[in-house]
Amino acid sequence: MALPLTGALLGCEVFRCLTTTVNVPEVADLRPLRQSKNITLTAAARHLGVWPTRISDIERGTRRLDDLAHAYRTWLQTA
């Protein structure tokens, strides 16, 4: 009896994920902002304590790292 219930709950969760609108933070302005301030990808990554690929992932929109993106935006705006 546990398997059908688990399957049903999983199905409901998948349906909810597929039909719920999620607000995704805009990131298209991050790279131009960084470049306008002459900050290298490496310098930004070093300041935030992450690998440069993480910053690149955020700037290209290939990976959602919302907390890091928020910290990155805040830092760029004050740099």
C-alpha positions, 0 to 999 in steps of 0.5 A, spaced: 500 500 500 505 504 501 508 504 493 501 506 490 501 512 495 508 514 494 507 514 487 501 518 487 504 523 492 510 523 487 505 524 481 502 530 485 509 533 486 511 533 479 504 536 477 505 541 481 512 543 479 510 543 472 504 547 473 507 552 478 509 559 475 516 561 479 519 567 478 526 567 476 531 573 478 534 577 472 541 576 470 542 579 463 545 585 466 550 582 471 556 581 466 555 588 462 555 591 469 561 587 471 565 589 465 563 596 465 567 597 472 573 593 469 572 587 474 575 581 472 571 574 472 577 572 477 576 578 481 569 577 482 569 570 484 575 571 489 571 576 492 565 572 493 569 565 495 567 561 489 570 559 482 570 563 476 566 558 473 560 559 478 560 567 476 560 565 469 554 560 470 550 566 473 552 571 468 550 566 462 544 564 466 546 556 465 545 555 473 540 558 478 544 560 484 539 565 487 543 566 493 550 567 490 547 571 484 544 576 489 550 577 493 554 578 486 549 583 484 549 587 491 557 587 491 557 589 483 553 595 485 557 597 491 564 596 487 
